[in-house]
């Protein structure tokens, strides 16, 4: 017997935290359009579930579907922000995403 509601599942995903460089508020500007376009493409492909940045420009959070930690990190490491020093570090942790069966965006 389980205490989990029948209309709720926990999807295995990866939570990526990407730390911004101290000057990222200024240095990300020329790369932001391409960065956001790539995130949108990965969302359309079902790879990125959600993404955003903290208002203080300290870090970004990206929730992705990936086979393992290495694959999740590859997604972040191939971003234009990482290639141009806007992000200085990325970490990934296994993350259980709560999804309601039949819900929009699941």
Secondary structure, 3 states (H helix, E strand, C coil): CCCCCCCEEEEEEEEEEEEECCCHHHHCHHHHHHHHHHHHHHHHCCCEEEEEECCCCCEEEEEECCCCHHHHHHHHHCCHHHHCCCEEEEEEEEEEEEEECCCCCC
